[in-house]
Amino acid sequence: MLVSQNPVFIPGPTNMPEHIRKACDMATIDHRSPIFGKILQPAREGVKKIIKSNNAEIFIFSGTGTAGWETAITNSLSAGDAVIITRNGMFSHRWIDMCQRHGIIVHVIEAIWGDPISATKIGDLLEADNDNKIKAVLATHNETATGVKSDIGAIRGAMDSAKHDALLLVDGVSSVASFDFRFDEWRVDILVAGSQKGFMMPPGLAIVGFSEKAMQANESATLPRTYFDIRDMHKSYASNMYPYTPPVGLMNGLHVACNTLLEEGLDNVFARHHRIAEGVRTAVKAWGLPICANSPDCYSNTITAIRTPEGFDSTQIINHAAQKYQVAFGIGLGDVAGKVFRIGHLGMLTDVLALSGIATAEMVMVDLGLDVTLGSGVAAAQDYYRNNSGLL
Ligand SMILES: *Cc1c(COP(=O)(O)O)cnc(C)c1O
């Protein structure tokens, strides 16, 4: 066991507040007793508030984000259906792969890794789809591999302009509970989230929201599903039950996590993530290194991917930080493997914790001979935080 422990700077699982961790640690209860409903229903209600929805049906499965994807796809689509997905990083790539393995025809819009999703390109494909073959648009709100945020409202706008009735499925695993997510306003049909990122919990819950339209699509979807069949969940929820053995402690943690976020106030949570992210980006600029995200309007407030100089293997940074300083950063994935390292800055972070990550990254880069001046990023971030933090 480690006596002392540093915060992690990976983009999930994230650091956990002590009281949320404790809320997950529960004595055994009988999940068929009325106590269970008192844990399940507030957790579902909490999630609805976090995603700004009055009408979403929230389903909570044991699993991670990937299980949430499978829930979304199998409960709304049939083999042979066509969908649109933009590939702009590893997570959108994996969602494409999952659809293809389910026999779904994917119209892939290839994008530069570092660019956001183009709503215009989606609109063009929908306009051209005269015989309504396309059943859904799948979008990754925050591409965790590149630190790129896409505009879900704009994608909804493009779908409306094309007068197309495809479903809108959104991966919000690394955005929900960290930056603004508007399920109702954007008329999202299915949202996928997970417990281990913005909710500051251990991994283990796939959190999925369905619109009324998605609930209807579920009736005619023919992809096989058993464990992830929302019809069984829906039926059981109506009587405060669960179709299988639920991870009660994690659900209790989710209820407490939602309350914690709502007590801080969503606007404050979003502002905190913005401020911490800006401090990190200010530091990166002072290092003279480029950010993977190609324009400021798509900068992610939960994760920054930083490009390292040509010929340098960025994985060294992750290994060296772990070995020498016991600090975890995110590796580059897929197309940007070895080319970027990532600083996760979501969940239970403060300006002061962020500074420790920036300072560590700096020591590591200097150790490895990169042309970075010790203290340069820290000083820039200190300056930013000094001028933008605290209660006024
Ligand atoms: C973390 C993450 C996932 C889910 O991955 P799991 O390991 O299955 O939880 C999915 N999408 C995005 C954008 C993510 O950041």
The ligand as an SDF file (V2000), in Angstrom:
LIG
                    3D

 15 15  0  0  0  0  0  0  0  0999 V2000
  -13.9330    6.8110  -21.1890 C   0  0  0  0  0  0  0  0  0  0  0  0
  -14.7330    6.9560  -22.4240 C   0  0  0  0  0  0  0  0  0  0  0  0
  -15.6010    5.9490  -22.8810 C   0  0  0  0  0  0  0  0  0  0  0  0
  -15.8970    4.6760  -22.1810 C   0  0  0  0  0  0  0  0  0  0  0  0
  -14.9130    3.8300  -21.9340 O   0  0  0  0  0  0  0  0  0  0  0  0
  -15.0960    2.7120  -20.8360 P   0  0  0  0  0  0  0  0  0  0  0  0
  -13.6990    2.3080  -20.5820 O   0  0  0  0  0  0  0  0  0  0  0  0
  -15.9200    1.6470  -21.4220 O   0  0  0  0  0  0  0  0  0  0  0  0
  -15.7730    3.3560  -19.6730 O   0  0  0  0  0  0  0  0  0  0  0  0
  -16.3650    6.1990  -23.9890 C   0  0  0  0  0  0  0  0  0  0  0  0
  -16.3000    7.3570  -24.6390 N   0  0  0  0  0  0  0  0  0  0  0  0
  -15.5000    8.3520  -24.2280 C   0  0  0  0  0  0  0  0  0  0  0  0
  -15.5240    9.6380  -24.9820 C   0  0  0  0  0  0  0  0  0  0  0  0
  -14.6950    8.1900  -23.1140 C   0  0  0  0  0  0  0  0  0  0  0  0
  -13.9070    9.1910  -22.6960 O   0  0  0  0  0  0  0  0  0  0  0  0
  1  2  1  0
  2  3  1  0
  2 14  2  0
  3  4  1  0
  3 10  2  0
  4  5  1  0
  5  6  1  0
  6  7  2  0
  6  8  1  0
  6  9  1  0
 10 11  1  0
 11 12  2  0
 12 13  1  0
 12 14  1  0
 14 15  1  0
M  END
$$$$
